Amino acid sequence: MQRCLEEVLDDTPVVVIHGPRQCGKTTIAKLIGERRGYRYMSFDDVNLVAAAKADPVGFVDRLEEHVILDEVQHVPELFSSIKQSVDNDRRPGRFLLTGSANILLLPKLADSLAGRMEVLNLRPLARCEIENAAPSFLSRLMEGDHTFPHEGKLGRKLGDILLDGGFPEPLQRHNRQRKRQWYRNYISTMIQRDIRDFGKIHNLKVLPDILRLVAGQSAQLLNMSRIAAPFQISRPTTASYFTLLTNIFLIDVLQPWQSNLGKRLIKTPKVHIADTGLAGVLLGATPEQLDADRAMMGHLLESFVHNELRRQATWGEAELGFHHFRDKDQYEVDIVIEQHGGGIAGIEVKAAATVVEKDFRGLIKLRSATKRKTWRGGILFYDGDRTLPFGPDLHAVPVSALWGKK
């Protein structure tokens, strides 16, 4: 991410880093900013917010030549003034903005900085970053290379990895209870501070409960009626709350893959909690419970793999799209990766140490739906100790290949 950010600052007037709160946006912005002589200002300071809202034009005019504006979603009034400033001086790297909400959805931004900025999406740490390993899985897969380094079977360690998540601060806490407390505080802070920037919420207390129900659906087809059922609010209202939680990067929606199969495909999206450490706290899960409840383990493992792949995809130069595949005959593939310009791969996830031939039926169906020249391979992640071939371009691969160094 640092290398990419440096390159973008060298040719673009406004650069936006957005992603969930506490994922490292401020850290990386300050690190780059110190080297380049940027002034840092944070809109978590309520007095600074008040000053910027009172006189946005004057506020921008008085800024340093190069500035970091942190948590800029709190002051959308600035966007028009930044546009005017950039139109008068289009030198690259003038404004480095960060946001803990998807500021691209703010109307004032859509009408102002479009065409003058580049957006970089920062997610929580991937496991390869935590393990200090160079990522190679995605690049190997999309090149048709199925020789993946891995660390073998994880066993009981797998539950701990899932519940660790990827947020930097709780990873530094060695006590599981202290980790859980951080996540509880995090949920409260996000809802009380960031959710207000995107709409009028009449019942903030219901949002953690909605998020908890979504966590229970993670890695499953989205069922908004089931989420709305426990509350005395309408389904459209529940859907709007769901969208707000998506806008602050707590939820990922995985759209279905389209092909020439047409009406045979299920068009319902899948939902993933954006961090399995967060999901574990919402569900009250412990490593021991995950080991006993294989269904919950399977759903969280699938979301973990999805999150890891999305995190790694932001570092490479290839443009990758992520989807899921399911048809009316119940053939399905958990994750479909499609490379811009050609190249499709399928990912299945199984929370077990053994695999059998029928576990590949969805991948085989997906392969038949693609043009064979674009097929890069089908991977079934499992908790095993070696890579096993199951036919042409089909392999069972230890899940530790996502960060393996050996």
Residue pairs with C-beta under 8 A, 6 or more apart in sequence:
1 28
1 120
1 122
1 314
1 315
2 28
2 31
2 32
4 120
4 315
5 15
5 17
5 28
5 32
5 120
6 32
8 15
8 118
8 120
9 15
9 32
9 36
9 92
9 93
9 96
10 92
10 93
11 92
12 92
12 93
12 116
12 117
12 118
13 86
13 89
13 90
13 91
13 92
13 93
13 94
13 95
13 116
13 117
14 82
14 86
14 94
14 95
14 97
14 113
14 116
14 117
14 118
15 93
15 95
15 96
15 97
15 117
15 118
15 119
15 120
16 72
16 97
16 98
16 99
16 103
16 117
16 118
16 119
16 120
17 25
17 28
17 29
17 96
17 97
17 98
17 99
17 119
17 120
17 122
18 25
18 98
18 99
18 100
18 101
18 102
18 103
18 104
18 119
18 120
18 121
18 122
18 249
19 25
19 100
19 121
19 122
19 123
19 249
20 100
20 123
20 124
20 190
20 248
20 249
20 250
20 274
20 275
21 100
21 186
21 189
21 190
21 194
21 248
22 167
22 168
22 169
22 186
23 122
23 123
23 124
23 125
23 166
23 167
23 168
23 249
24 122
24 124
24 125
24 168
25 70
25 98
25 99
25 100
25 122
26 42
26 70
26 98
27 168
28 122
29 40
29 68
29 70
29 96
29 98
30 40
30 68
32 38
32 96
33 39
33 40
33 66
33 68
33 96
36 66
36 93
37 66
38 64
38 66
38 67
38 68
38 96
39 63
39 64
39 66
39 67
39 68
40 67
40 68
40 70
41 48
41 67
41 68
41 69
41 70
42 48
42 70
42 71
43 49
43 52
43 69
43 70
43 71
43 72
43 73
43 74
43 75
44 70
44 71
44 74
49 74
49 75
51 59
52 59
52 75
52 77
52 78
53 75
53 77
56 75
56 77
56 78
56 80
56 81
57 81
57 84
59 78
59 81
60 78
60 81
60 82
60 84
60 85
61 81
61 85
63 85
65 94
66 93
66 94
66 95
66 96
67 94
67 95
67 96
68 96
68 97
68 98
69 78
69 95
69 96
69 97
69 98
70 98
71 98
71 99
71 100
72 78
72 97
72 98
72 99
72 103
73 99
73 100
73 101
73 103
73 106
73 194
73 197
74 197
76 103
76 106
76 108
76 109
76 197
77 108
79 106
79 108
79 109
79 112
79 113
80 108
80 111
80 112
82 95
82 112
82 113
83 112
83 113
83 116
85 94
86 94
86 95
86 113
86 116
87 116
90 116
97 103
97 117
100 190
100 194
100 248
100 249
101 194
101 197
101 198
101 247
101 248
101 249
102 246
102 247
102 248
102 249
103 109
104 110
104 119
105 198
105 247
106 197
106 198
120 314
121 314
122 314
123 166
123 249
123 274
123 307
123 310
123 311
123 314
124 165
124 166
124 167
124 168
124 274
124 275
124 307
124 311
125 166
125 167
125 168
125 171
125 311
126 135
126 166
126 308
126 311
126 312
126 402
126 403
127 161
127 166
127 308
127 402
127 403
128 134
128 135
128 308
128 312
128 402
128 403
130 164
130 166
130 171
130 403
131 403
131 405
133 403
133 404
133 405
134 405
135 312
135 315
135 403
136 148
136 149
137 148
137 312
137 401
137 402
137 404
138 309
138 312
138 313
138 316
138 320
138 337
139 316
139 318
140 146
140 147
140 148
141 148
141 337
141 345
141 376
141 377
141 379
142 318
142 320
142 337
142 339
142 343
142 345
142 376
143 376
144 376
144 377
144 393
146 377
146 379
146 387
146 393
146 395
146 397
147 387
148 387
148 397
148 401
148 404
149 401
149 404
149 405
149 406
150 387
150 397
150 398
150 400
150 401
150 404
150 406
151 398
151 400
151 403
151 404
151 405
151 406
152 384
152 385
152 386
152 398
152 400
153 353
153 383
153 384
153 385
153 398
154 161
154 383
154 398
154 399
154 400
155 383
156 287
156 291
158 290
158 297
158 301
158 351
158 383
158 399
159 286
159 287
159 288
159 290
159 291
159 297
160 287
161 304
162 276
162 277
162 280
162 290
162 297
162 300
162 301
162 304
163 176
163 179
163 276
163 277
163 280
163 285
163 286
163 287
163 290
164 170
164 171
164 179
164 277
165 171
165 183
165 275
165 276
165 277
165 278
165 280
166 275
166 277
166 307
166 311
167 182
167 183
167 186
167 275
167 277
167 278
169 182
170 178
170 179
170 182
170 183
170 277
173 179
173 182
176 286
179 277
180 281
183 277
183 278
183 281
184 281
186 278
187 208
187 211
187 278
187 281
187 282
188 208
190 248
190 250
191 204
191 207
191 208
192 204
194 248
195 201
195 204
195 207
195 244
195 245
195 248
198 244
198 247
198 248
199 240
199 244
201 207
201 241
201 244
203 233
206 231
206 233
206 241
207 241
207 244
207 245
208 282
209 230
209 231
210 227
210 231
210 238
210 241
210 242
210 245
211 245
211 250
211 251
211 282
212 282
212 283
213 226
213 227
213 230
214 227
214 242
214 245
214 251
214 271
214 273
215 273
215 278
215 279
215 282
215 283
216 283
217 223
217 226
217 227
217 271
218 271
218 272
218 273
218 279
218 299
218 300
218 302
218 303
219 270
219 271
219 272
219 298
219 299
219 300
219 302
219 303
219 306
219 334
220 270
220 271
220 299
221 266
221 268
221 269
221 270
221 271
221 326
222 253
222 268
222 269
222 270
222 271
224 235
224 238
224 239
224 242
225 235
227 238
227 242
228 234
228 235
228 237
228 238
228 239
231 238
233 241
242 251
245 251
246 252
246 253
249 274
250 273
250 274
250 278
251 271
251 272
251 273
251 274
252 271
252 272
252 273
252 274
252 306
252 307
252 310
253 269
253 270
253 271
253 272
254 269
254 270
254 271
254 272
254 306
254 322
254 323
254 324
254 335
255 269
255 323
255 324
256 265
256 266
256 267
256 268
256 269
256 270
256 323
256 324
256 325
256 326
257 265
257 323
257 324
257 325
257 336
257 338
257 366
258 265
258 323
259 265
259 369
259 370
260 369
261 327
261 369
264 327
264 328
264 329
265 325
265 326
265 327
265 328
266 326
266 327
266 328
268 326
269 324
270 324
272 302
272 303
272 306
272 307
273 279
273 282
273 303
274 307
275 307
276 300
276 303
276 304
276 307
279 285
279 300
279 303
280 290
280 300
283 296
285 293
285 296
285 300
289 296
290 296
290 297
290 300
291 297
294 351
294 352
297 351
298 349
298 350
298 351
301 349
301 351
301 381
301 399
302 334
302 349
305 334
305 335
305 347
305 349
305 381
305 399
305 402
306 322
306 334
306 335
308 402
308 403
309 322
309 335
309 337
309 347
309 402
310 322
312 402
313 320
313 322
318 339
318 340
319 339
319 340
319 341
320 337
320 338
320 339
320 340
321 337
321 338
321 339
321 340
322 335
322 336
322 337
322 338
323 335
323 336
323 338
324 332
324 333
324 334
324 335
324 336
325 331
325 332
325 333
325 336
325 346
325 362
325 365
325 366
325 369
326 332
326 333
327 365
331 361
331 362
331 365
331 366
332 362
333 346
333 347
333 348
333 362
333 363
333 365
333 366
333 378
334 347
334 348
334 349
335 346
335 347
335 348
335 349
336 344
336 345
336 346
336 347
336 366
337 344
337 345
337 346
337 347
337 376
338 344
339 376
342 374
343 374
343 376
344 366
344 370
344 374
344 375
344 376
345 375
345 376
345 377
345 378
345 379
346 362
346 363
346 366
346 367
346 377
346 378
346 379
347 378
347 379
347 380
347 381
348 359
348 360
348 362
348 363
348 378
348 379
348 380
348 381
349 380
349 381
349 399
350 359
350 380
350 381
350 382
351 382
351 383
352 382
352 383
353 382
353 383
353 384
354 382
354 384
355 380
355 382
355 384
355 388
355 390
355 396
357 390
359 380
359 396
360 378
360 380
360 390
360 391
360 394
363 378
363 380
363 394
364 378
364 391
364 394
366 378
367 375
367 378
367 393
367 394
375 393
376 393
377 393
377 394
377 395
378 393
378 394
378 395
379 395
379 396
379 397
380 390
380 394
380 395
380 396
380 397
381 397
381 398
381 399
381 401
381 402
382 396
382 397
382 398
382 399
383 398
383 399
384 396
384 398
385 398
386 398
387 395
387 396
387 397
387 398
387 401
388 395
388 396
389 395
390 396
398 404
